[in-house]
């Protein structure tokens, strides 16, 4: 197998990115991103499409993706860990809704246990990807270096691969969404965005205002409430918030009585059925879903007017993602008087805090702008074919994974209405299925192609502001069959593994492409320099 550490780490001394002896390094499959999805992809490549070399390229300096990047107080999953975790790696901790550090530890231990971490090259960013029709290979331009070191100059190299799989998620790691707040420069306190939480922030005894009403805001409020003098969530409009158990009592009983693997499988199946059923209930009977959620909230808070004023959204449940709060911690903080909610628009920021349109002054020592994410398609990779850029918004997604116009290219996009990993794992298994299909038929390349005209729809079909702001930069989904992203694991788990690949994949036989003859695979020289060549 190729020495992926040497391959992915090959670097050059100039902008022409010439590798050793002028020959590009090669690996069969490149996975971009070493987060939850990328580690899962590595496992599937090893077990379901073994015998091929692969490298995981990670732009940051650690495994974990989202769970390594976000460090704000209380960070946790909003899905249960039996479905957010891997199907092949049972979740053994007591909490069903886990905190960020526990999830990060789980991902890293999984990578180490299966040897996936040996395939990762850190501080390696894919800045360009060009497909050669003649050679049926991707040529990746890589940038190496620690961006956290001021004044450091990254080096560049080239890596070629047969198949490119982007597991970077869909938001920008370098930028959060920060709307313009008039007068923000006049504020005497500290302004913080959750995506870039400072380690030295001390909020004890301070008045904190959290701007926003999404998952991050409802996580931060109870986590900061115990130490702060007060925490106020300032929202323009309410979001749907649902209490969920922090521990799964049925799961606890099953794990006490059954082997870990069997218990994990049964708990996972139970939770998939429940979350799928509840989503369908919300979609088909929105009024009943509204009554159910409002009834739960009223029962906890004991104040119908408070619920009517601040927790009754104008949209139906699951038109935007539901915010889950474990053991109703968010509502309990409000009931204790440690947290408050204000539903108003900001007029301006003043030195003492925020002036609202009603004229009210909301005093603050710390302002947290939990105003959402900035979407970014596939880690910012700009794909091209034979040197011609491909406009992603003009393309369609096949089975939620491959993209028209881009041969041997796949993306990993999880569910928005269930645990991300459910869909991510299906995508990785589909990639392995496609690779094995190519091997069986001696194909050099495959590309999805619709057999008739499709009606286009947004790839992420949510009404959330963070989606609407940037969704036009993403490819589209179609209106039927394998071109539709159904957001339904029960359907997808069947169609992903049974769809006839030959029906919608255009193929290129190996005999039709021109490649250099394979030579010695690269290995690391004494100085970490690339020695030998790829193909």
N, C-alpha and C positions, 0 to 999 in steps of 0.2 A: 504494500500500500504506500501511496505517496506520503512523504514526510510533510504533512500539512503545516507544521509550524514553520518550516523553511519556506514552503511555497507561498503561504499567505503573507509571510513577513518579508518577502524579497523587496529590496528597496534600491533606488538608484541615486546617482549623485547629481543628476541634472534634470531639467524640465522635460527632456525627451523620454524619460522613464525607461531607459534601456536596461534590461536585466542582464544577468551573466551571459557573456558571449553573444549578446544581442538576441537571445531566444527567450520568448516569454515563458514564464512558469505556467504549469497546467495542473488542474484538479478537476475531477469529473463533475462534482456538484458543489456550488457555493451557496451557503445559507448566510443571509445577511441579518445579523441581530442575535445576541446571546441572552435574550430574555426568556420568559415562560414559553413562548412559541418556538424560538430557535432551538432551545434545549430539547423540546419535544420532537422537533424535526430531526435533530441528530439521532435521537433514539430510534425513530422510525426508519431512517436511512440504514442504520446498523442492523436492524432486525427484519425489515421487510424488503429491503433492496440491498443486501450485503454484497461485499466484494468490490465496491467502487469507492474511490477516494472522495473525501469531502472536507471542506473547511468551513468553519463558522467565523465570519468577520464581524467584529464588534467595535463600533466607533469609540465607545467609552473604555474605561480601564477595569471593568468588573462585570461579572455575570449578574443578571437580574432584571435588566431593562427597567420597566416602570417601577418595580419594587426596590431597585437600587437608587433610582433617580429621586423619587419622592420621599421626603423625610419630615413632613409636617406632623404635628402632634395628632395622635389617634389614627394615623393612616391604616387602613384595613381594606379587606375585600368587601364588595357588596353582593357577592355570590357565595354560596356555600363551598367549602374547600373539597367536598367529595366530588363536585363537578368541575370546579375551577382547577383542581389538581389533576394529575395525569392518571389515565385509566390503568397504566402499568405500574404506578408507584402509589400504593395506598397512603392516604392521609391518616396519620396515627395520633395526632394531637387531639386534645379534648374539645377545643373550640371548633364549631362548625363555621363561624364567621371569624376569620383569622386576622391578626394584626400584620402589618407590613413586614416587620423583622422576621416573624415566623414563616411567612410566605417566601421571603428571600432565602432564608436558611433551607427551606424545603427544595427550592429550585437548585441551589448550589450543591446540596447533598445529592440530589438526583444526578446532576451533571458529573459529579465525582464518582458516584457509585457505578455508573455505566461507562466511564471513560470518555464521556463526551467532552469534558473540559480539555482533554488533550488535543482536540481539534480546533480550539478557539484561538484566534489571533486578536489580541486587544489593541486599542488605539489605532484601528485600521478602518478607515471610512471609504466606502465606494462613492466616488464622485462622478463617475461616468460609466456607462455600460453600452457597448456597441456590438450588435449582432452581425456576423459575417455570413451572408448567404452562401458564398463560395466554399468556405471552410466549415460551415455549420457549427460555429463556436461563438461564445460571448468573449469579448475582450473588455476586461474591467480595469479602469484606472483607479488605483488605490492611493489614499493619502494616509501616511503614518505619522504618529507623533501625539504627544499629550497636549491637547488644547488647553489644559488647565495651567500649563506652565507659561507665564508671561514671557513674550519675546521669543518663544520657541518657534523654529521654522520646520514645518512638516516636510518629510521626504515623500517621494512618489514612486510607485512601481506599477507594473502591469501583471495581471493574472488572467489566464484564459480558462474557460470552463465550458463543459457541454450544456449544463443546465444551471439556471440561476433562480434562486428561491428567496424572495424577500419576506423576512419575518420581523419587520421593524414596527408593526402596528400602523396606526394612521394619524398619529399626532406628532407635532414638532417638539423634539426634546430640548431645543435651544430657545424656544420662544413660547410663552403662554399668551393667552388672549388678554390684553390689557386695554380696555376702552379708555378713551380720553376722559379724565376727570378734571373739570375746570378748577383751577386754584390748587391743584395737588402740591405744587412746589412751595406753597405757603404753609403747609402743615408742619407743626412743630414736633410731632411724634415720628414714629417709624411706620413705613409702608412696606408691606411684605406680600409677595405672590407665593402661593403654596408650592408652585413648581420649583422655586428657588429659596427654600426655607433656610435662613441663617442658623447655624448651630448655636450661636451665642445669644439668640433672642430670649430674653427673660420677660415673660408676661405676668409674673406674680404681682398681685396687687394693682394691676393696671386695668384701664377701661379699654376693652377690645371691641371693635366693630368689624364684623365679617360681612363683606359685600358679596351677595350671591345666595342662591337657594338650591344649588345642585348637590350632588353626592359629596363633594369636597367640603362645602359649607356645613352640611348637617353632620359631617364627621368631626370637623374642627370645633364646633360649638360646645358639645359636651366634653371634649378632650381638654379644652382650655378653661372650662367654667370653674373647676375646683380651685385653681390657683388665682385666677383673675378676680379683680374687684367686681367686674361685670363683663358679660359677653352678649353683644347684640347682633343678631343676624338681620341685616338690612337687605330686603328683597324688593324688586320692582313688582314681581308677580309671584304667587305661590307655586310650589311644585308638589307633586304627589309624593308623600312620605309614608312608608309602610313599616311597622314594627315587625321584626322577625326574631325567633329564638337565637340567642348566642350559642347555645348548645343544642344538639339534636338528640332528644331522649331516646327515640327509636334507634338511632345510630349507636348510642351508648350501649343499649341492650344487645344489639346484634354483635357488636365488637366484643362484648364480654362472653358471648356464647359460641361464636364462630371463628374460624381461622381468619386472619387479617385480610387476605386476598378476597375470600368469598364475601366477607362482611362488606368490604369496600365496594364490590360489584353490586350487591343488593342495595346498599345505601345510595349509591350513585344512580341506579335505575329508579329507585323510589323518588329521588329528588328531580331527576329529569322528567318523570311523569307529572310530578306536582307543578314544576315551573312551567312546563309546556301547557298543562291544563289551565293554570291560572291565567297565562297570557291569552289563550284562546277565549277564556271566559270574559276577560276584559275587552277583547276585540269584538266579540259577538253580543255581549250584553253590557255595554258601557254604563248604562244608568244603574244597573244592579251593582256593578263594580264600584261606582262612585259611592253608592249608599254603604257598601261594605267598608270601604276604606275610611270614609268620613265617620262611620259609626265606631270603628276601632279608635280613631284619633280622639273623638269626643269622650269615649269611655275612659281613656287614659288621662286626658287633660281635665275632664269634668267641667268644661266651659264651652257651651255651644257657640256663643258669640265670638270667642277667640278663634275657634275653628272656622267659623263662617268668614271672619275678617282676614285670616292669615294662612289658612291651610285648605282652602277650597279653590283649586285651580280652574281656569276657564276651559282647559282642554281635557279630554278623556284619559283615563289611566292607560298607560303604555303608548299614547301618541308620542310621548317622550319617555325616556328611561325612568323607571320607578326608583326612588331613593330608598334603600333598605337601611333601617336603623336597628342594630342588634339590641335585644332586650329593652327596646323603646328608650335607649339612653338619651336621645335628643329631647324627647318629650319630658322625661323625668327631670332633666336639668332645668327645663322651663318651670315645671311644677314646683321645684325646690326654690325658685326665685333666683337661681344662679345664671339663668340665660333668658333672653327676651327676643322678641321678633318685632320688626317694624316693616310695614309694607308701604313704601313711598319711593318717590323719585328724588335723586340728588340734584340740587340746584348748583351747588359749588362746594368745594373743600375750603375750609378756613383754618387759621392756625390752631383753633381749639378742637376741630373735628369736622363734621359734615353738616352743612346747611341744607335742609330738605325743601322741596317746593312748597310745602305748607308753611314754611317759615321756622319750623322747629329746628333747634340746634341739637345735634347728636354728638355729645362730647366724646373724645377718644384720645387715648395715648398710643394705640396701635391700630392701624387699618390693615386688614387682610383682604386683598383683592381676589376672592375665590370666584373669578369671573369666567372661568372656563379654559378650555384647551384651544390650541391653534392646530387645525388639521394639516397634515402633510402627507402626500401620497408616497408610500413606499420608501420612507426615509430620505426623500429628496432625490432619489436616483433619477437621472434624466436618460431614459433609454433611447437608443437610436438603432436603426437597421441600415447597414451599409453606409453609415455616416449621415443618414437622414433622420432627424429627430422625429419621434413618434408622439403625436398629441394624444395623451391618455384619455381625455374627455370624449374623443371620437371613437373609442374602442368599447367593446363589450366584454364582460366577465363571464367565463364559462365555468359552471359548477362552483361559483364563488372563489375560484382559484387561479385559472389560467386566463390570459387576456388575448383577444384577437390582435393581429398585427405584430405580436411578439413571440416568435418561436422559442420553445424550450425555456419559458419564463413563467413563474408562478408567484402568487402572493398569498400571504396568510392573513385573513381578516376574520376575526371571531364574531360571535353573535352579539347583538345589541340587546336582545331580550332574554338572554340566558348567559351562563358562564362562557367567557371568551374561549376557553380551552376546548370546549366541546366541538366548536367549528374548526378551531385551529388544528386539532388532532385529525379531524376528517380531511382537512386540506393536505396535511403531511402524508397521510395514508394514500390519498389520491395521487400525490406527486410520486410516491413509490410505485404505485400501480402503473402510472404512465411510463416511468423509467423502465420497468420490467417489460411492459408492452413494446417499447422501443427496442429493447434487447432481443425479444423473441422474434420480432419481424425485421431485425437488422435495419432499423430506421436511424438516421442521423438527427432528424428533427421532426417535431410535431407542432402544430399550431391549430387552435380552435377556429372553426369557421362555421357560421350559421348557414343552414341550408335554405333559408328564406328570410325575408326582411323581418326585423324585430322592432317592436315598439319600445322606445327607450324609457327607463325609469332611473331615478337616483340610486346609486349603489347602496348608500346608507339611508334608508327610508324612515328617518325620524324628523320630527318637527323642531328639534332642539336648535338653539341659536348657533352653537359651535359647529353643527352640521351644515346649516344653511349658509354660513359664512364662506365655506371653502369647498363644498361638495362638487362644484363645477370643475375642479381640477382633477377629479377622479374619473375612472372609466364608469360606464353605465351598466346596469343590469337590464335584461330583456323582460318580456312579458309572459314567457312560458318556458316549460321544460327545463333543460340544463342551463338555460340562460337567465333563469330567475333565481334570485337569492331569497329563499323561502323563510328563513329564520325559524326553522322547525327541525330539530335534531332527529325526531322520530322518522321523518321523511328522508332527510339528508343522509342519515346513516345507512339507509337502504340504497338510495340512488347513487351515492358516491362510489360504492363498491360494485354496482351491478350495471351501470350505464354502459352501453356498447361504445367503446372508444372510437372504433373505426367510423362510426356514423357521423361524428362531428369534429374529428381531428384530421386535419390535412397532414400528410406525412411525406418526408423526403428520405428516400433510401440512401444508405451509406455509399452505394456505388455512384451516386449522382454528385457527391461532393469531393472537393480537392483538399487534402490535408497533407501536411508534412509527415514524413514517416516518423513514428514514435522513436525517441531515443531515450537515453538513461533518464530516469526520473530524478528530479532535483533533490538535493539533500543539503544540510547545513554545513558550511565550511567552518574553519576555526574562528572566524570573526562574525559568524551569523550570516555570512554572505551566501547568496544562492550559488550552488555549484551544480553543474549538469544542466539539463534542459528538459522541457516538457514536450507536449505534442500539440 
